[in-house]
Amino acid sequence: METKDDSPFPYRLKQARLLKGLSQKQLGIQAGIDPFVASPRMNQYEKGVHTPDFKTVKALARVLNVPTAFLFCEEDDIAEMILNMSKKD
């Protein structure tokens, strides 16, 4: 992540998307975003230009099969623990 003040969301979103093997467009469409704007919208979220509302965050987390807490976790080691704990369920 870039600085302490930056949200971890863009980085974690991209990390989870790549782990899932989805393109930005595929992720957006599966999360219920209009296909015509899915790719640019995801790109803006991953660049930190815009932040989705919580309903969209929940949809993205569902598609990516990660807890919403993972998407907002600043610390890499804790983010990894969150993912590992969620996989045990």
C-alpha positions in Angstrom: 0.0 0.0 0.0 1.2 3.5 -0.7 0.9 5.6 2.5 -0.6 5.1 5.9 -3.6 7.3 4.9 -4.5 5.3 1.8 -7.4 2.9 2.0 -6.3 -0.7 1.7 -9.5 -1.4 -0.3 -8.1 -0.9 -3.8 -5.1 -3.1 -3.1 -7.1 -5.9 -1.4 -9.8 -5.8 -4.1 -7.2 -6.3 -6.9 -5.4 -9.0 -4.8 -8.6 -11.0 -4.3 -9.7 -10.5 -7.9 -6.3 -11.9 -9.2 -6.4 -14.8 -6.7 -9.9 -15.6 -8.1 -8.6 -15.4 -11.7 -11.2 -12.9 -12.8 -10.9 -9.9 -15.1 -12.2 -6.5 -13.9 -15.2 -6.9 -16.2 -16.0 -10.4 -15.1 -15.9 -9.3 -11.5 -18.1 -6.3 -12.0 -20.7 -8.3 -14.0 -20.8 -11.1 -11.5 -21.3 -8.5 -8.7 -24.3 -7.1 -10.5 -22.8 -4.1 -12.2 -24.0 -3.1 -15.7 -21.8 -4.9 -18.3 -21.2 -1.7 -20.2 -19.5 0.0 -17.1 -18.3 -3.1 -15.2 -14.7 -2.9 -16.4 -14.1 0.9 -15.9 -15.9 0.9 -12.6 -13.7 -1.9 -11.2 -10.7 -0.1 -12.6 -11.7 3.0 -10.7 -12.2 1.0 -7.5 -8.8 -0.7 -7.9 -7.1 2.7 -8.5 -8.8 4.3 -5.5 -10.5 6.9 -7.6 -13.9 5.9 -6.3 -15.1 3.7 -3.4 -18.1 1.5 -3.7 -21.1 1.6 -1.3 -21.2 -1.1 1.2 -23.9 -3.1 -0.7 -21.5 -3.3 -3.6 -18.6 -4.2 -1.3 -20.7 -7.1 0.0 -21.5 -8.2 -3.6 -17.8 -8.0 -4.6 -16.8 -10.0 -1.4 -19.4 -12.7 -2.2 -18.1 -13.1 -5.8 -14.5 -13.1 -4.6 -15.3 -15.5 -1.7 -13.6 -13.3 0.8 -14.9 -11.7 4.0 -15.6 -8.0 3.8 -13.0 -7.5 6.6 -10.3 -8.8 4.2 -11.0 -6.0 1.8 -10.4 -3.3 4.5 -7.5 -4.9 6.4 -4.4 -2.8 6.4 -1.9 -5.4 7.7 -0.9 -8.1 5.3 -0.4 -10.8 8.0 -3.8 -10.1 9.5 -5.4 -10.1 6.0 -3.9 -13.5 5.4 -5.2 -14.8 8.7 -8.7 -13.5 7.8 -8.6 -15.4 4.5 -7.3 -18.6 6.2 -10.0 -18.4 8.9 -12.7 -17.9 6.3 -11.6 -20.9 4.3 -12.1 -23.2 7.4 -15.9 -22.6 7.4 
